[in-house]
């Protein structure tokens, strides 16, 4: 698994190369403090403005993973992700397709 560095900014856009695919992220903070995320892979939108939840895959369907992996927010105490805690008590994690296969098969 790979930790993807995030900044303590309420709104951020970045891209990262993982498993030969370029992922583009847009993380925004709403007025109520909730974070939403949009993810594109190689220029194709996968999700748009989806609420972030702790320890839940950001790509909600395995079909969206394709040959790559998925992402989740690890948080302290199951708190909802919030930009003020990025890199402190919360982190964005990428699990490759192989790692997801092991997890799903109980390994």
N, C-alpha and C positions, 0 to 999 in steps of 0.2 A: 504494500500500500504506500501511496505517496501523499505527503501533506502538500497542499497547494497554498502558498503564502498569500495572505490577505492583509490589506491595510486597514487601519482604524478610520475608515472614511464611510460616510453614510451612503454614498453612491460611487460605484467603481466599475470600470470596464477593463478587461484584460483578456489575453489569449495565451494558451499554453499548448505545447505539442506533447501528446501522450499516445503511445501505441500507434505511431504513424498517422495520427489524426490531429488536426488543429481544432481545438475547442475555444470558442469565444464565449466569455461570461459577461453578463451585465447584472450586477447586484444593486438593488435600490432599496432604500428605507422609506417606508410609508409614514404618514403623519402620526400614526399610532405606535410607531417604533418597530413594527413588523418588517421583516426583510422578504423581498421577492427576488427570484432569480430567473434569468433567461439564459438558455444555453443553445449554441449552434455548433454543429460539427461540420467542418470543411464547408462552411458557408450555408449549411442547411439548418433551419430552425428545428430544434428538438422540443424545447419547451419555452413558453413565454410568460413572464410575470407569475410564476408559481410560488406560493408561500413556502418558505423554508421551515422545516420541522427538524427537531433533533433526531439523529440516528435513523432517518428514513431516506431511502434512495431518492435523489433528486429527479432521476429519469424514472417515471412511475411504471413503465412497462418494459419488460425484457427486450421486446422488439426494438425499442428505441436505442438500446445499447449497441446493437449491431455486433461487429467484431471487436468492439472496444469494451470499456468497463462502465462503471457508474460512480456517482459522487454522493457523499453524505456529510452532514455537519456533525462532528462530535462536540458535545457541550458538557459543561460541568453540571451535574445534578439534573440533567434533562431539560435545562433551560432552553427556551426558544432562541435561535440565533439572533444576535444583535451586533451591529458593527462595533460598538464600544468594547466588546469582548473578543473580537477577532484577534488571533495570535496570542491571547492571554489565557482564557479559559475555554475558548472555542476555536475549532480548526476545521477546514474543509479538506476532506480526504477523498482520494481517487483509488478505487479498487479495480484492477485489471479484470478482463474476462476470465482468465485462469484463476485468479483469486476469488472471484465471485462463484465460479464453478465449485471450488473447494468448500466455500462457505455454504452454498446451497446443498452440497452433498454431505454436509455434516463434518467436513474435515477441517 
